[in-house]
Each structure stands twice: as structure tokens, then as C-alpha cells.
């Protein structure tokens, strides 16, 4: 029997280990660090087998899925670069790709690293909140390295299908990081900025759905998101600067009472949102698979 080693059984790793059970002729082994996570994962049958020793599993692992935070993934690749099984497939779930793909260049020849990013999650973390259905109808982004084999790309696609991802998008690490700075990281910057306001606690009872939607992701993991923001600093700082300029334009129009300017800006943005909603209804947002 072949082996899939999932390193890190938090929300994403735990959900992947659950979702991948029964895939072809693979045994799913979950690697954990703490006894508490081990016990919870065992109670939830999160993997076919659990271990505290991922290094000991690496020489026989045909697929390794790295589900730590960005620094943990980079450190794991450095520390264990010579333990991976020759010809194995390694993929990760990190929200930034350029830095991780750069670290993967130090792996021995014949070890195939393919960067991945499952676009799924919750406001909560940990194995307690993992579920096998987390990835259904979500996007799966893939950033292959220059040495990626078609055999491994095909295997990765079959795993994505087994986990019920809605579609698979192939792109470069640089393009991924640019897009994620806008669609994900900027949204987190906005959410935490709104929650920094002194009115947060006094507004209880006055917040509607728009406020809850805007701030939903603000209850984040500060350590992990500090890593994500700093590892993607060039792309994220640029997109934040663009937002600052647009917000300034709204403020100036509001202060001046310039209804014509406000109406024009609102109509432009509203029209763009309606257009993308229509494209989604038509299915135009489905990306080609590899």
C-alpha cells in the first residue's frame, strides 16, 4: 500500500486527512506534535494512522502534504530535505507561494514539489473544526515547479477530485501571490482595521449583515497572518496603497458634499460587482484544469 503523509492536523491538514481517506490504494498517515491533537484526531478518526514522528515516515511516503504555517513548512523542507523518498510528490497548503517555492528549490533532484493552495477555511482553527467536506466546491490553486512531472500533476488532480474541489487553477507562484494579496490578504487587513475602531464594543445591537460579513475573518491567528503578510509584503503593500487612494477619494467627495462624484464612483463599483456576479451565474469563473 502506498502512503500519504499529512504533516500538521489543524483545520486544513485535519480536513485533508479526513477527505483523502479511501483514495485509491493509499494509507493516510497524520503527523502531529502534541498529545492533545493526537487524542482529538484519534477520536475523530482523522487519519488511517497517527504519528509523532514525521521524519521516520518520510522515507516510505509516496505523497507528503505539508500543512504547517509558512515558517514551519520552510523549516520542515530545510530540515528533512534528504529524508524524502526519491520520486515522491510533496505539496503544501500555504497561502503564499513564492517564498515556499523558493525554499523547495533546495530539495534533491527527483523529489517533486508542487505548490498548492486550497481556497477553503473557517473563522476557527484546529482539529476540532476539521471536516471531510470542507473543500467541496472550492477552488484549488496549483503552482507547479519547473520539474513537475505529468504523472504527479495527474495524481494531484485525482486527489483534488476525490476531495470534491470545485475546480483546479494552474498559475505561477508570483501571479498567485499577487491575486491572493487582493482577494484574501487585503480582506483580512480591512477586517482587522474595522475591528480596531473604538466603536466596536459600543455598536453591539446596531451591526447588520454587512458589518458581520466585513469583520468575519478578523478573529484570525495573529502569528500565522503576520507571516503571511510579511512573506507577501511587496504585493500586499501595493494593493493596500491602492485601497488607501480609493478610500481617500470617497472621503474627499463625502466631505465636499459632491453627490455627482459619489454617484459616479458608486455606480462604477456597483456595475463591476453586478458584472462579476452575472459571470459567476453563467459559470465564467470556472478555471481550466491541468
Residue, then its C-alpha position, 0 to 999 in steps of 0.5 A: x500500500x502506498x502512503x500519504x503523509x499529512x504533516x500538521x492536523x489543524x483545520x486544513x491538514x485535519x480536513x485533508x486527512x479526513x477527505x483523502x481517506x479511501x483514495x485509491x490504494x493509499x494509507x493516510x498517515x497524520x503527523x502531529x506534535x502534541x498529545x492533545x491533537x493526537x487524542x482529538x484526531x484519534x477520536x475523530x478518526x482523522x487519519x488511517x494512522x497517527x504519528x509523532x514522528x514525521x521524519x521516520x515516515x518520510x522515507x516510505x511516503x509516496x505523497x507528503x502534504x505539508x500543512x504547517x504555517x509558512x515558517x514551519x513548512x520552510x523549516x520542515x523542507x530545510x530540515x528533512x530535505x534528504x529524508x524524502x523518498x526519491x520520486x515522491x510528490x510533496x505539496x503544501x497548503x500555504x497561502x503564499x507561494x513564492x517564498x515556499x517555492x523558493x525554499x523547495x528549490x533546495x530539495x534533491x533532484x527527483x523529489x517533486x514539489x508542487x505548490x498548492x493552495x486550497x481556497x477553503x477555511x473557517x473563522x476557527x482553527x484546529x482539529x476540532x473544526x476539521x471536516x471531510x467536506x470542507x473543500x467541496x466546491x472550492x477552488x484549488x490553486x496549483x503552482x507547479x515547479x519547473x520539474x513537475x512531472x505529468x504523472x504527479x500533476x495527474x495524481x494531484x488532480x485525482x486527489x483534488x477530485x476525490x476531495x470534491x474541489x470545485x475546480x483546479x487553477x494552474x498559475x505561477x507562484x508570483x501571479x498567485x501571490x499577487x491575486x491572493x494579496x487582493x482577494x484574501x490578504x487585503x480582506x483580512x487587513x480591512x477586517x482587522x482595521x474595522x475591528x480596531x475602531x473604538x466603536x466596536x464594543x459600543x455598536x453591539x445591537x446596531x451591526x447588520x449583515x454587512x458589518x458581520x460579513x466585513x469583520x468575519x475573518x478578523x478573529x484570525x491567528x495573529x502569528x500565522x497572518x503576520x507571516x503571511x503578510x510579511x512573506x507577501x509584503x511587496x504585493x500586499x503593500x501595493x494593493x493596500x496603497x491602492x485601497x488607501x487612494x480609493x478610500x481617500x477619494x470617497x472621503x474627499x467627495x463625502x466631505x465636499x458634499x459632491x453627490x455627482x462624484x459619489x454617484x459616479x464612483x458608486x455606480x462604477x463599483x456597483x456595475x463591476x460587482x453586478x458584472x462579476x456576479x452575472x459571470x459567476x451565474x453563467x459559470x465564467x469563473x470556472x478555471x481550466x484544469x491541468 
